[in-house]
Amino acid sequence: MEKFEDISKPKTSEKKDRLDSFFNRHLAMLTLSVTVLFTPEVKAVENTATDNTPKIETFSITPQKLESERRKALTDFQETLKNEQVLEKIIKIKDFFGPAVKNFLNDRDIESDINNIRKFEPKKDNRGFFVGEDDANIITLGSILADAYHDRWEQHEQKKNKVAFNNIESVPDLKTEELANFLNNFYPNNYLSNSISSVTFTGKTNIEAGGKSQVVGSAETYGMSSMAKASPDDTRLPITINMPAEGITKDYFIEVLKHEIGHPNDWSSSPVLTSAERVSMLYEVSERCFAKNKLASKYVDNINLDKVGSHFGGEIKDEETKKKYLNYIKVTEYWPEIAKAYFDNPNGLKEDSPEDFAVVEKWAKILSR
């Protein structure tokens, strides 16, 4: 019987042709995805009386302590922006990618958080800024900034969840337990489970764009659609592998999956990252993607306006704006490529591209915490 470990070793010509075909199909789904608050200050504990009628007991924090905590949150917020050079990085990111990063900055509330701290921080010494004068439980400008910091800019302990596997055994010679064991050994602890909710093989062929594009693998990206479907306690994203028109093998399924795993583990989609880390990860991966000594990737290099321009649907007329979208698409694909190279052969990546090795090693550790 073939050893399961062999699935991590790609075959040569046949596999290369199939992967090139997969990447072309993958772009259509990716391009489509690219172009398209408050914490209560009174905690409640529910007790059940003998007559089964819920009874609410409230426990209030003193206004003085509340103000002290919110002042500290604002100070920590300011220090994070300064130490991580967040504002400087965002200026460069927006200049390079233009409107292509608008959804990322808005969906993750990065833009609004920074705008709020610019508008509200100068008023921090005003009476009632941190705590309402008449009611300590009302929303204030200071509470908005403190809640934003705690929710998105402060590191959180991650809830541990399992990855669900659906219909895997419909892939020839592949068992669900084998796949789970392989992935657990191939990736660091928590790397998958922190960001991925499920891996599903549909067993169906997905033809789009009037029969011109076939989507084999897709990872849902973070945005309004995923937020609407996610639960408050689990914002991880699913990965779907479809049946290629020419059929599928175990090796091909794994190669497609290893690429797709990179997408939920990027700056936009991972639930693990703080807002400052999201900005820094995009900034650092972008530097590598457009560096002269970047990792060679025929797939990324071949992404051009001829391939993705039709997906703009005539909504983007300006050629420079199209190029900015193209740059962002390349970066979103470069990360899965270098991450896959790192996990496939870390020593090989370190030898071929030590700068890319360092970037992946850094962020793989953060994404796996």
C-alpha positions in Angstrom: 0.0 0.0 0.0 1.3 3.5 -0.8 2.6 5.3 2.2 0.6 8.4 2.9 3.7 10.6 3.4 4.3 10.3 -0.3 1.5 12.8 -1.0 3.8 15.7 0.0 6.2 14.8 -2.8 4.9 16.2 -6.1 5.5 14.2 -9.3 7.0 15.9 -12.3 5.5 16.6 -15.7 1.9 15.4 -15.2 1.6 17.2 -11.8 3.1 20.4 -13.2 0.7 20.6 -16.0 -2.3 20.0 -13.7 -1.1 22.5 -11.2 -0.6 25.2 -13.9 -4.1 24.5 -15.0 -5.3 24.8 -11.4 -3.7 28.1 -10.8 -5.3 29.6 -13.9 -8.7 28.5 -12.7 -8.0 29.7 -9.2 -7.4 33.3 -10.3 -11.0 33.8 -11.4 -12.3 33.1 -7.9 -9.6 35.2 -6.3 -10.1 38.3 -8.4 -13.8 38.2 -7.7 -13.2 38.3 -4.0 -10.7 41.2 -4.3 -13.0 43.4 -6.3 -16.1 43.1 -4.7 -18.2 47.2 19.0 -18.7 47.9 22.2 -18.0 46.0 25.4 -20.7 46.4 28.1 -19.6 48.1 31.3 -22.1 46.3 33.5 -21.7 42.5 33.7 -24.8 40.4 34.3 -25.1 37.0 35.8 -28.3 35.0 35.5 -29.5 33.0 38.4 -32.6 30.8 38.5 -35.1 31.3 41.3 -37.2 28.6 42.7 -40.2 29.6 40.5 -37.9 29.2 37.4 -38.1 33.0 36.8 -34.7 34.4 35.6 -33.2 36.8 38.1 -30.6 39.3 37.0 -27.8 40.5 39.4 -25.6 43.3 38.3 -22.0 44.1 39.4 -20.7 47.6 38.5 -17.1 48.8 38.2 -16.3 52.1 39.9 -16.1 55.2 37.5 -12.5 55.9 38.8 -11.3 52.4 37.9 -13.1 52.5 34.6 -11.5 55.8 33.7 -8.1 54.4 34.7 -8.5 51.3 32.5 -9.6 53.4 29.5 -6.8 55.8 29.8 -4.3 52.9 29.8 -6.0 51.4 26.8 -5.6 54.7 24.9 -1.9 54.9 25.9 -1.3 51.3 24.8 -3.1 52.1 21.5 -0.9 55.1 20.8 2.3 53.1 21.7 1.3 50.3 19.4 0.7 52.6 16.5 4.1 54.3 17.1 6.2 51.2 17.9 4.8 49.2 14.9 4.9 52.3 12.6 1.3 51.5 11.6 0.5 54.8 10.1 3.6 55.0 8.0 3.0 51.5 6.6 -0.6 52.2 5.8 0.4 55.3 3.8 2.7 53.2 1.7 0.3 50.3 1.4 -2.5 52.7 0.2 -0.2 54.5 -2.2 0.9 51.2 -3.8 -2.4 49.3 -3.9 -4.9 52.2 -4.0 -8.6 51.1 -3.7 -7.6 47.4 -3.9 -7.0 47.5 -0.1 -10.1 49.5 0.8 -12.1 46.4 1.7 -9.3 45.0 3.8 -8.9 48.2 5.8 -12.6 48.8 6.2 -13.8 45.2 6.9 -11.2 44.9 9.7 -12.1 48.4 11.0 -8.4 49.5 10.7 -9.3 52.7 8.9 -12.1 53.7 11.2 -10.0 52.9 14.4 -7.2 55.1 13.2 -9.6 57.9 12.1 -11.2 57.8 15.5 -8.0 58.0 17.5 -7.0 61.0 15.3 -10.3 62.7 16.0 -10.9 61.8 19.6 -7.5 61.6 21.2 -7.0 65.5 21.3 -10.2 65.6 23.5 -8.9 63.1 26.1 -8.6 65.8 28.8 -12.2 66.9 28.4 -14.7 66.2 31.2 -16.7 63.1 30.5 -14.3 61.8 27.8 -13.6 58.5 29.4 -16.6 58.1 31.7 -20.0 59.7 31.5 -20.5 62.3 34.2 -24.0 61.3 35.0 -23.9 57.7 34.0 -20.8 55.6 34.0 -22.3 53.0 31.7 -23.0 55.3 28.7 -20.8 55.1 25.6 -18.2 57.9 25.5 -15.5 58.8 23.0 -13.0 57.2 25.4 -14.9 54.0 25.6 -15.0 53.8 21.8 -11.2 54.0 21.6 -10.7 51.6 24.6 -13.1 49.0 23.1 -11.5 49.3 19.7 -8.0 48.7 21.2 -9.1 45.7 23.3 -11.2 44.1 20.5 -8.8 44.4 17.6 -5.3 45.8 18.6 -4.7 43.7 21.7 -3.6 40.1 21.4 -6.3 37.6 22.5 -6.1 34.0 23.6 -7.4 31.8 20.9 -10.3 29.4 21.4 -9.2 26.0 20.2 -11.5 24.4 17.6 -11.2 21.4 15.3 -11.1 21.4 11.5 -14.0 19.5 10.0 -13.3 17.2 7.0 -16.2 16.6 4.6 -16.4 14.0 1.8 -12.7 13.5 1.7 -13.0 9.8 1.1 -14.5 10.5 -2.3 -11.0 11.4 -3.4 -9.4 8.2 -4.8 -7.1 6.4 -2.3 -7.5 9.1 0.4 -8.9 8.5 3.8 -10.1 11.2 6.2 -7.9 10.0 9.0 -4.8 9.9 6.7 -5.4 13.5 5.6 -5.9 14.7 9.2 -2.7 13.0 10.4 -0.7 14.3 7.5 -1.9 17.9 8.0 -1.2 17.7 11.7 2.4 16.6 11.1 3.0 18.9 8.1 1.9 22.2 9.8 2.7 23.7 13.2 0.1 23.2 16.0 -2.9 25.5 15.6 -1.8 26.8 12.2 -4.8 25.2 10.5 -7.3 25.1 13.3 -6.8 28.8 14.2 -8.0 29.9 10.7 -9.7 27.1 8.9 -13.1 25.7 9.9 -13.4 22.9 7.3 -12.0 21.2 4.3 -14.6 19.9 1.8 -14.3 18.0 -1.4 -17.5 18.6 -3.3 -17.0 15.9 -5.9 -18.5 18.3 -8.5 -16.9 20.3 -11.3 -17.3 24.1 -11.0 -17.3 25.8 -14.3 -17.7 29.6 -14.3 -17.3 32.7 -16.6 -19.4 31.2 -19.4 -17.5 28.0 -19.5 -14.1 29.6 -19.8 -13.0 29.1 -16.2 -12.9 26.1 -13.9 -12.5 26.6 -10.2 -10.8 23.7 -8.6 -9.8 25.1 -5.2 -11.1 28.1 -3.3 -10.8 29.5 0.2 -13.5 31.9 1.4 -12.0 35.3 2.2 -12.9 37.5 5.1 -15.5 40.1 4.3 -19.2 41.0 4.6 -20.3 37.6 3.3 -18.2 35.5 5.6 -19.1 37.8 8.6 -22.8 37.2 8.0 -22.3 33.5 8.1 -19.8 33.3 11.0 -20.7 32.9 14.6 -19.3 35.5 17.1 -17.1 32.8 18.6 -15.8 31.3 15.3 -14.8 33.5 12.4 -12.6 30.8 10.7 -13.1 30.2 7.0 -13.8 27.1 4.9 -11.8 25.6 2.1 -13.4 23.9 -0.8 -11.9 21.6 -3.4 -13.9 20.8 -6.5 -13.6 17.9 -9.0 -11.5 18.9 -12.0 -13.1 18.1 -15.3 -10.3 15.7 -16.0 -10.7 13.9 -12.6 -8.6 14.1 -9.5 -5.9 12.1 -7.7 -4.7 12.1 -4.1 -1.5 13.9 -5.0 -3.3 16.6 -6.9 -5.9 17.1 -4.2 -3.1 17.6 -1.6 -1.1 20.0 -3.8 -4.2 22.2 -4.4 -5.1 22.1 -0.6 -1.6 23.1 0.4 -1.9 26.3 -1.7 -5.4 27.1 -0.5 -4.4 26.8 3.2 -2.3 29.9 2.7 -5.3 32.1 2.1 -7.1 31.8 5.4 -3.7 32.3 7.1 -3.1 35.7 5.6 -3.3 39.3 6.9 -6.9 39.7 5.9 -8.5 36.4 6.9 -6.8 35.0 10.0 -8.7 35.5 13.2 -5.4 35.4 15.2 -3.8 38.6 14.1 -4.1 42.0 15.8 -4.8 45.0 13.5 -1.1 46.1 13.8 0.0 42.6 12.8 -2.3 42.6 9.8 -0.8 45.8 8.5 2.7 44.6 9.1 2.2 41.2 7.5 0.8 42.8 4.3 3.6 45.3 4.3 6.3 42.6 4.7 4.9 40.2 2.2 4.4 43.0 -0.3 8.1 43.9 0.0 9.1 40.4 -0.8 6.6 40.0 -3.7 8.1 42.9 -5.6 11.7 42.5 -4.5 14.3 41.7 -7.2 15.5 38.7 -5.2 12.1 37.3 -4.5 11.3 33.6 -4.7 10.7 32.6 -8.3 7.1 31.8 -9.0 6.0 31.2 -12.5 2.4 31.3 -11.3 2.6 34.7 -9.7 4.7 36.2 -12.4 2.2 35.1 -15.0 -0.7 36.9 -13.3 -1.3 39.9 -15.6 -4.1 42.2 -16.8 -4.9 39.9 -19.8 -5.8 37.1 -17.3 -7.6 39.1 -14.6 -8.6 42.3 -16.3 -11.9 40.9 -17.6 -13.0 40.3 -14.0 -13.1 44.0 -13.4 -16.2 44.0 -15.5 -15.7 47.4 -17.0 -16.2 49.0 -13.6 -12.5 50.1 -13.5 -11.6 52.3 -16.4 -8.3 53.8 -15.3 -5.3 51.7 -16.3 -3.2 52.7 -13.3 -6.0 51.6 -10.9 -6.2 48.3 -12.7 -2.5 47.9 -12.1 -2.9 48.5 -8.4 -5.6 45.8 -8.2 -3.2 43.5 -10.1 -0.4 44.2 -7.6 -2.7 43.3 -4.7 -3.8 40.1 -6.4 -0.2 39.1 -6.9 0.6 39.7 -3.2 -2.4 37.7 -2.1 -1.1 34.8 -4.2 2.6 35.3 -3.4 2.0 34.5 0.3 0.4 31.1 -0.3 3.3 30.3 -2.7 6.1 31.1 -0.3 4.2 29.5 2.6 3.8 26.3 0.6 7.5 26.4 -0.4 8.4 26.9 3.3 6.4 23.9 4.6 7.3 21.7 1.6 11.1 22.2 2.0 12.1 24.8 4.6 15.9 24.2 4.0 15.4 24.6 0.3 13.6 27.9 0.7 16.2 29.1 3.2 18.9 28.4 0.6 17.0 29.8 -2.4 15.5 32.8 -0.8 16.6 33.5 2.9 14.5 36.7 3.0 11.3 34.9 2.1 12.2 32.1 4.5 12.5 34.7 7.3 9.2 36.3 6.5 7.3 32.9 6.4 9.0 31.6 9.6 8.1 34.8 11.5 4.4 34.8 10.5 3.9 31.1 10.7 4.8 31.3 14.3 2.5 34.2 15.0 -0.4 32.5 13.1 0.1 29.3 15.1 0.0 30.8 18.6 
